[in-house]
């Protein structure tokens, strides 16, 4: 991701979306810890998938496959 401006832009856009998850909570005051953790876990999963995909190069398969693998690994880690 660090060497590809397009990937950085996509991650930034996605992280902006993830930050919006807590907007409803902001109206209630402070963002609950659970919401913060969910947002960070989702963002980390996405970043890991992008990094994995980018490190392999153009012949590394589809990004969506790397994201699915990252989700699977995340679920295994949190189980």
Secondary structure as the mmCIF struct_conf table of DSSP 4:
data_model
#
loop_
_struct_conf.conf_type_id
_struct_conf.id
_struct_conf.beg_label_comp_id
_struct_conf.beg_label_asym_id
_struct_conf.beg_label_seq_id
_struct_conf.end_label_comp_id
_struct_conf.end_label_asym_id
_struct_conf.end_label_seq_id
TURN_TY1_P TURN_TY1_P1 UNK A 2 UNK A 3
HELX_RH_AL_P HELX_RH_AL_P1 UNK A 5 UNK A 19
HELX_RH_3T_P HELX_RH_3T_P1 UNK A 20 UNK A 22
HELX_RH_AL_P HELX_RH_AL_P2 UNK A 23 UNK A 26
TURN_TY1_P TURN_TY1_P2 UNK A 27 UNK A 28
BEND BEND1 UNK A 29 UNK A 30
HELX_LH_PP_P HELX_LH_PP_P1 UNK A 31 UNK A 32
HELX_RH_AL_P HELX_RH_AL_P3 UNK A 33 UNK A 56
TURN_TY1_P TURN_TY1_P3 UNK A 58 UNK A 59
BEND BEND2 UNK A 60 UNK A 60
HELX_RH_AL_P HELX_RH_AL_P4 UNK A 63 UNK A 78
#
